[in-house]
Each structure stands twice: as C-alpha cells, then as structure tokens.
Amino acid sequence: MAPHDLRRPFKRPAISDQQRRRDLSLLRQKQNRLDAQRRARCLASSVLSFQSEPKSPSQEQSHFELELELEIEPDAEEHQGPATTYDVRQASKLRGTEARRWFAKQLMLPEWMIDVPPNLNTDWYVFARPAGKRCFVVSSNGTTVSRLRNGILLHRFPSALPNGARINNVSRSGQSYCILDCIFHEPDQTYYVIDMVCWAGFSLYECTAEFRFFWLNSKLVEVGACDTPSTFHKYRFATVPVYNCDQEGLQTAYIGPVPYVKDGLLFYNKHAHYQTGNTPLALVWKDENCSEYVIDTDSKGQVPNQQQLVLELQDDGRLATSDDPSVIFGWLNEDFIQKTGLHAGNLLRFAVNDGGLSFVDGKLEKADLQYLGQSNRARAFADSYSKVMFQYIVRHSPLKIEHLFASIGPLGDGDIASHDVEMAA
Amino acid sequence: MAMEVTQVLLNAQSVDSTVRKHAEESLRQFQEQNLSVFLLSLSGELAGEDKPVDSRKLAGLILKNALDAKEQHRKYELVQRWLALDVGVKTQIKTCLLQILSSPVPDARSTASQVIAKIAAIELPQKQWPELIGSLLSNIHQVPAHVKQATLETLGYLCEEVSPDVVDQDQVNKILTAVIQGMSGNEGNNDVRLAATRALYNALGFAQANFSNDMERDYIMRVVCEATLSPDVKIRQAAFECLVSISSTYYEKLAPYIQDIFNITAKAVREDEEPVALQAIELWSSICDEEIDILEEYGGDFTADSDVPCYYFIKQALPALVPMLLETLLKQEEDQDLDEGAWNLAMAGGTCLGLVARTVGDDIVPLVMPFIEENITKSEWRQREAATYAFGSILEGPSPDKLTSIVNVALNFMLTALTNDPNSHVKDTTAWTLGRIFEFLHGSTVETPIITPANCPQIIRVLLQSMNDAPNVAEKACGALYFLAQGYEDIGSASPITPYFQEIVKSLLSVTDREDAGESRLRTAAYETLNEVVRCSTDETAAMVLQLVPIIMTKLHQTLEAEKLSSDEREKQNELQGLLCGCLQVITQKLGASEPTQYAFMQFADQIMNLFLRVFACRSATVHEEAMLAIGAVAHATGPDFAKYMPELYKYLEMGLQNFEEYQVCAVTVGVVGDICRALEDTVLPYCDGIMTQLLKDLSSNQLHRSVKPPIFSCFGDIALAIGENFEKYLMYAMPMLQSAAELSAHTSGADDEMIEYTNLLRNGILEAYSGIFQGFKNSPKTQLLIPYAPHILQFLDSIYMEKDMDDVVMKTAIGVLGDLADTLGSNAGSLIQLSLSCKEFLNECLSSDDHLIKESAEWAKMAISRAISV
C-alpha cells in the first residue's frame, strides 16, 4: 500500500479544449435537433393546399419570378390534376391572381342567418362585427402583410406580432409566423382580430372556436400587439368582446357600447374548427339597429328597388351559388350564352323580379330572375345561397332580434353554466 | 511438476524474450488445461518457503490476476469462474494463503495479503468465507510482529476491496479495534504501526457508525494525531493521509479537532520532510473542496437544503492559514516548469491558496496583498515569482469589485514583467497570471472592463511577442490569449481582436511550426488558442477564417505523407492529426453557422472529407474521434450534398459505433449519425439498416459506457424524423427497447444525485426518440401503427410527472412528446389523452413555467391536444 498520489492540476484551465470541442458539438447538435423538431411540429400542420387550375406555360413561368419553392405533390386520392400546396409563409409572398385566389379560399366565410340554429344559448358565441374590410393579416420574415378577402394587398407594415417586424427577432425561428382573421376598421385605423388561424408557427385550424378565442385573447396582448402604434408597430390590433349567446350576452352584443362602428352580429359555434370557405357554423345577422348596411346597395350606394344577386355560370348553362354543393337558381339557354359571349365561370348579375323566389318544403323551387350583365371584375365569387335568402327575407319578412331572444328563452333561464366563459378582453 | 512450475515462473521473468514467451505460453496452456490444478500449484508455489522469492511473487501475481480485472466484463467472468470452482480446491487455496501470512519472507506475505483480499471481494458478498475475518483477527494476538504486520496489511487490502455493506458492524468494530491498537504508541514495532496506519486509511469508509460515536471518534482521532508525530516519516505520512481522508469523509465531525489539526499541519508544513508537508497542505485543500461544494449547494440561498452544513473552517483558520501557505510559495524548485511530473511545496501551497480564495472570496485579498507588494519587486527571482503566483492564485473567488482596482494597477506591471523579467520562471507565472485575469475578470458579464481599447493593443503585442519566448512561457502566453479571445465571445462586431486577427493567426501558426513546439505542450496550446480565436471571431474576419481552411488542410495532408514511422513518431503524428482535425472542426462549425460563409466553405468540402477519410485509414482512437467530430460539422454545413460521401464514410461510422472500449468515440459517432440524418433526411435511408443494427447492439451491450445510451435513444428520434414512416420496420425492435428503458427510468426512489442525473439524461433520450418517431409518422397512412404504444408512453409521462424529480430539460421534452402524440394520433388518442394525468396537472404546470422553452412546448401540446379531442 504505497502512499497515494496527491498531485492536483497545476497552472491548467479546468477544462480541456478537446472537451470544449465535444461540448460545443453537442450543443450545436442539440440546437439542430430542436430546430428540426420545431420545424416538424409547426410546418406540416399548417400547410394549406388549394386546387390550382390548369396553368398556361406563362403562368408556370411566373412562379419562378415569385421566387417560390413550391412543393408539388401528386394528388394520390383524386385524379384531378396536380394540386399545389403552399406553405402559408410562401403564400404570403404570392402576387396577383395567384394570391387573390389563394387568400380568397383561406378565409372562413359565415353564412347569413336565415333561421335560428338550435342550442343558440349553449353552443354559440356572439359578438358585434366591426364595420370595415375583412382581411387576413400574415406576419412572417420580419414583416406583416394584410390582404383583403379577394386577395388584394391592403397594407404591408411592421407589427409587434411574432416575426412581424425586423427588430430583436434575430433569435426567432424563421418558421415563426402568424395568420389572423381581422377586420380593418378605418375610423380608428385598427385591426380588430376576429379569429386566430396560426400563432407563432402553430396552426389553430383544427382547434375549436372556444380554444381559438381563448388563445387569441391571451396571446395578442402578451406580445404587445394591442399597444398603441410605434415605429415598429404601425397599426394597433384589438380583440373584440365575445359573449356566450345567452340573453345577457346577446343583449350586450346587440346594444352594448363598443369602440368601433358595428356592422351586424356574428355567431360562432363553440365547437367548430376554422373551416375555410362558407360554413353554417359561423353566422352573420344584421338589422338596422346594429348595421348601416342591412340591405345590399348598388355601386352608387343606393338601395336598388329590386334585390340583386350574383351567380356563377356553369358549363351546362346553369346558374349556381358559391356554396359547395352549389344551389341552382336557373339556367341560361345556349343561344343566349353564345349571343352574349359568356362562358363558364363568369359571374353574372341578376335582379329578382316580382315573381320572387318560391319554395316547396323549404327548398327553392323557382326564381324569377332578370339578367343585368357581368358583375364587377373585383368579385371573386358568386353570392351564397344564405346571402341571397337573407337579402330576400330582409325585404319581405325579416328575422328580427326578438326572434333571436325568443329562441334563447327568458332572461336568466338556461344560462346557469355559461357565466364562466366571459371572453371579453 | 512442482519443480517445473518454479522454473516456468522464473523463465517468465527472463530477460531473454524467447525464453520468456515460451514460459508465458506454457502458463497459459496450463491454465486452460486445468484451472483448479493451476491455481493450486500457484498457491503452493507462493507458500513454498524453499522456493525463490521471484517465482513466489509471480505465482501470487498470476493468482491475483486470475481473480480480478480492470475491465468490467472480464472482471465479471473471472468472478463467475472462481465461484464455479470446486469448494475443496478453493478451501485448500485459502488455507494455504492464510498460512503464508506467517512466512518469514516479506514479499510472500504481502503478495498473499493481496490475493486474500481479492478472494474476499468475491466471496464475502456471497456470504462465503464467513470465518475469514475471525481467523485474521486471531492472528493479531500472535507474538511474532511480522505476522501481525501481514495481518494488518491484509485487513487494509480487504477494506480496500470489499464494500462496507457486506461486513457487519460487529466485525467492523473488531477490525477497527485491531487496527487502532496496532497504530497506537503502545505498539513497539514500527512495521506494525505503519501497516496499521495504512490499513486505517482503507478502513475509514467502514467507520461510519464509529465516527458517530463521540468516544470512539475521539479515540480514533487521538491515535491518528499521535501517529502524525511518530519518529518514522512513513508513519507520519500515512497518518496524514488518514487525516486527509477523514477531513473529506467526515467533514461534519471535524469541529472539535480543527484547532489541533491546524497546529499539527502548520508544524508539518514548516518543519517536516516534503512528503509529509505535502500531505499536510493537501488536508487544507480537501477541506476547501468540501466547503466549496457545500457553499455551491447553498447557492447563496441559505434556506436550501444541504445535507451537510458549512462549518467555515477555512474562514476561521484564514489569518494563520494564509501566511503558512504564502511561506511555501518561496520554496520553488529550479526548472519546475519544465518537469511535467513535478509536485512540490510551492506548487501545492499555491494550489491550496487558490482553493482558499474560492472558499472565502473577498476576505483573502487583504491577507495576500502585503505579501505581493513586498515581494514583487525584489531582486531575488523566488520572491518575484512567489508574489506573482500568489496574485494569480487568488483571482478566482473574490468579487470583481474587490479585484478590479488592484488588477488595473497590476496589469501594466505584469505586461512589463512578461517582456523584461530576466527569469523564465517569473515570466511563466506572469503569463499564467495574465491568463487568469482574462479568464475571471474579462468578458461580457464583468461590469468594469479590465481591457479597454487603450490597453488592448499593448496586451496583444506583448502576448504575441511572448510566443517567441521559451516553450513553457509561450505556452502560458497562448493560454492568456485564449481567455482574452473568449472574453469577447459575444461582443459582436465590435471585438477589439478583429483588427489583430490576421496577426494573431499568423503568430499562432508560426508557433505550431517551432522546432521545440513539442515541449511544454506548446503546439497543443497554440492550436487550442487558434480554435478559440476562430470561435470568437466576427463576420468581419470570416474571409480570413476561410483562408485558414487550405492552410490547415495542407498541414493535415503533410501528416499523411510520412511513411515508415517508428512507434514514437506514429504517436506524435496521431497527436498532430488530432489537433488539425480539431482545428478543422472548429473552423467548419464556425463557417457552417451562417449562410454566406457556409456557402463559401462548400468549395473545400470534397478535399476535407477526402483528408478525413485518409486519417481514418491511419486508425488511432483520438484522431478518429476528432475527425469524426469534424465530419459532423461538415455534414451540418453541406446539408443534402453530404450524401456523396456516405458510400465511403459508412464503414467508419460502423467502426465508430462498434467502439465500445473508447466510449467517447462511440458517443461522438452517435452524434454524427444525428447530424447526417438532419443533413440527408430521407436519403439516409439506405444506410439505416446498418446504423440501426449497430445502435441496437450498442444498447444491448453491457460493455458500453452507460453515458452513450441516452444519445443513442435520441439518435433513434433523429433517424425517425429523417426517414418518416420508413422507420416502420424498426418499430418492432426500437419500441420494446424504449419501453423497457422507460420502465427502468420511470422511478428513481433511493437513487443518489448522480443516478438521478443519469436517469434524467436517459429519460430525455427516450422522450426525444418518441418525439422523432411521432413527428416522423405524422400525416402518414401508417400512423395507426403507433397507436398500440400510446398507452404505455402516456403512462410513462404520468409516472415521471408523479416522481417529481425531472429536470427542466426532461420537462420540456416530455410535454413536447405529449403534444407530438396528440398531433400525430389525433382523435385516435383523444380519449386516452384525456384519461392521462399529464394532459391536466402536468400540462398546467408546464404552461405556467418560467422557462420559456418549457412554456413553448406546453403551448404546442395544449394546442395539439385541443385539436385531438375536439375532432
């Protein structure tokens, strides 16, 4: 048993450079793994696809000008030709018709309320819709872009949304982006956020409205998006107060004061996911008390004597609404189509004649329509069935606020469980 | 036959290698033919009083080696082999060995002691040989001193080999009584006292209960302290070794004795012979170690639980301790800096002073400053060196507030001394001290900068100039430059190093080319400093870093040209290749970190990979590891293009994954497989069968160091994420392994801190595997293959949550897995998830975490779950 060695490191740093090389490699690998994981979590869930029309070579070319890395996937299930899948961040760089078509398909479009859905007081939220331009706001790569329903660019600006401005975002992952469903309210230059679709790279498409509203209310304030405008935050964002659709909630939404001009009421089913296109799980309703625009106006802002509607001309001459499946309002004969040079896909404007719309068992049977001409070029879609119907009943026997209150039941009844979810910000 | 054995054993020690090899071969054959007879004859040989000492010793040694091995796997085999041996044979051998303890030949006794202890280490845990300790203790009362001595020595070895929990307290008491009696002043024979003192050193670990008993502890301490005053230097040294061990093992029991201990050690440091004085200093160093650990655990928060309270012995002893240590600094040896193995009073004293500074912080400064001021300008080099060394030693511990003003004054002095002092020893210590200043008082966390735009140029100039000094001085200057660069690590574009970058690189490269760069670790230090300068460089100098690539490549190429090397030259070549590969790795990682430089780096990728593959062909563990690390960096930098290197690289990956012995190599290779997966994504598929096979083998091996296993699990995740649903065919192998590892790591009850830390590493690896697998299968039609595993995974998450001992990293990964599971399985797992604890309490706990990574993962999980259960 010899004496034990008691030498200690002398004039040596505690850690060798070799160990440092190992440690730094491990650190890099850890970071890379984290990035890969984050990419996997964020991306795949928010890739949105849309069916593109067969493109001419020149259109194909234009994609390269857009500097897009398009991921073209063969559509395995349906043989309808190639489907193009855009990552939202890539889509936010789209221009022109592509952008218009893409964005037009991404918004959830509420149907018009033509009758009261069951369980309104338990399964639905209600809030006053701000008057203004419905738009998508996308923040990514250090900038924020808003686009109208038809895809036209509204603003490009810096914002406090995640990755919405080029400040202090150096460390933020390039994957991080947001998509908000907003209404731009001109008078106070504010984006009222009515729904949240993606937040910081996480997709909320398949989340319930209940969850999306909760998330929206907690996140938006957190990042400072509701702060007053500054250099790096050009427009203010605001949430809208959302209520359970009980007596009290409906009353507040209907007559309660809000900092914006009201344009009707929106009803959202609590359990519904964010569904692009027309959906009966989100409804819009208006009357003269809560909206200046109950009855459609013409291009001069006048209420026409006759109700007007826009329908899409189909291959076989039928006139269809924008619904899926569409509702057929009538057809044009071939001679007329040839004579006027119309072709499938055109959006056509009609007036409802005195014959009106007639129904059998709640289904449209006959429509007395008069052809007025092609619709405004800026329009992307025909009217939906519910829109036509709402406009029709507004002119004949409107669905009144009393009807809504009546369907909920007397005040204080049936709303025992619903006081806890006050969503007002 | 007996005669034959003697001759063979003597031949096995012959100077004639042919004779020796022949003898070794005979012994090997003998052992293979009949192990029992072989071991019996060896014990007989060792016992043979008429045999030559040399054959007896070798017989004992072979016997010992037949019972134990360093390598765990081999050790296990030997233990099983002995246990399987015929009982009669074993009894015969053991009886024989015990008899040898009475032999008049010291070497025979000593060898037998060791063999007995080895057998005890195997048999006592099996409850065999119960009479051993009793029969040893009966020897103690025998009259001949040499028997007593041999018996105490045997007890010492026994305590070293055997774990305390297999010896019952009654026997421990008897052993300790015998040992302490043997140490005490009543024992007239010094050999017996020495053997007893050395035995106590090993027996201390058995004395937990006795140290908790005041009377017994007092008695042991008294005897040990008395032994430090023995006239025999060996006994004094052994007694101090006991004190050193007691001071760390029984720190919390020291209070009543600390004054006596100080007196004894102070006397030893000042008056005793060096080996004893060194132990006396070591005692204070180990008390510092204890207190540093305790105070670190306190972490400034005095309500925190710590098993052991701090008694502040160092703080109390400070006024006397510091002067004692300062005196030792003046006892330097000439040229100690040139001797790698040197360890003397001055070195030990300075090291202890550094530990004292770390223990007490600011309090040490006023006690050391007068010594520095008095000696730093003296004409005698020893005084200047001692003063400088004292200064350098106390730079870690005290607050920057306390040191900054002093260092500001000293800095100029140091720079002048480094240039002008006539003594190389002083320059060495001065350069080292500058390095310490930069290490502890320079960097983005230091409020008042020591280095300013005004003095930085001068500092760099002096350091570069010292690169031409003696190798030991140049090496310390490299070290100082290393920390100078490191301090500017996160300063960004304004680094004051930038304007000097080219000059620094040039100087360092020319240092590596110095004829004498092999001395004092100089070449290594120069490359390491070059690495750090590159790591901390900014965008402005990226072009110059890029220019380094062909330079280092050329150097690496040159090492490959050398032919017909002697083994010594080959070792040097390997070392140099290691340094060069390391340097290329650092450069590659640097350039790979940003897009423009990454792109520029690509032009060299082919050549670099070609060189690395040639380095592999030379085969040496450390080079292998460095080249492998570098390859990971290349894979990251090149991305999908890396695919073209795979056909040639693959076999080396396989070799790396098979390297159980050098587990670092295996670990590094596992990491590189991850890099390659991320770079190649699904094009790595053709190599996955082989890689997965190797990884699964690694996991099943009990030879592989356990630290490699967590990264292997993580690597499963990397592979799954890369190849997606193609991972299907590995599920049936990987999942059961993950599942059983998960079960093992779910509970930690009764584990110590180290085990809990390891368990958390393991959990993290397992969870990363699950994450990768789930994400890999996302949106695949084969998702349902994962459904059967979901209940177990959720249960695993619940149980680690219940266990309440996961660290933040595991928490983040675990909650992420919950999200991945929900995300990939969707409504298929909705109800399962709702039943789990994790989706409620655990998720809420994570959502309200302060750690933003945990919070981010939790938010992701919350969303994924809300989608899964709302469908």
Interface residues (C-beta under 8 A of the other chain):
Chain A: M1 P3 H4 L6 R7 R8 F10 K11 P13 D17 Q18 R21 R22 L24 S25 L26 R28 Q29 N32 R33 A36 Q37 A40 R41 A44 S45 F202 S203 L204 E206 C207 T208 F211 W215 H271 H273
Chain B: E153 G156 Y157 E160 R198 A199 Y201 N202 Q237 A238 E241 V244 P275 L278 Q279 E282 S285 G341 A342 W343 M347 A348 T351 D428 T429 W432 G435 E439 K476 G479 Y482 Y527 E528 N531 E532 R535 G578 G582 Q585 V586 Q589 E626 L629 G632 A633 H636 Q664 V668 G671 G674 D675 R678 S714 G717 D718 L721 E768 S771 G772 Q775 G776 K778 N779 G816 G819 D820 D823 E859 W860 M863 S866 R867 S870 V871
